[in-house]
Amino acid sequence: MFVKDLTSNIYFSTRRVIRKIKNVFRWLPIIWRDENWDHYYIYEVLKWKIQFMSEAIRKNGIHAMANYDADRMMLAVRLIEKVQNEYYLMELIDIDEITREAIEKGVAKHDKAKRIFFKLLENYSERWWD
């Protein structure tokens, strides 16, 4: 398939090849750090893909809602980071006496962040294009 892309008159252009080579180098550090045992790494790939798309849409977006979509994408990235780093659970560290209610509240916030992220993905990802 790759060779077909390079040799096809429809797909071949120097700019496209250069962009694809840059893309490989852009993804290399993310792939290098990837592991196969934890959900953290799934989120990491999603986070970077959405961030790269957001940057491209904000820079080159030709559709009417490009900036709005880029903002939604960055919201998704921030939610991924909160879930990855267990942000709402780590807030408990600052509490002198951790109660059961505080733990339940932290878990509820964590779960809500996940739900909102996946809702954004479900409702908007098909319009996130450039």
Secondary structure, DSSP 8 states (H G I E B T S, - for coil): -HHHHHH-TTT--HHHHHHHHHHHHHHHHHHHH--SS-HHHHHHHHHHHHHHHHHHHHHH--STTHHHHHHHHHHHHHHHHHHHTTHHHHGGGG-SS--HHHHHHHHHHHHHHHHHHHHHHHHHGGG---
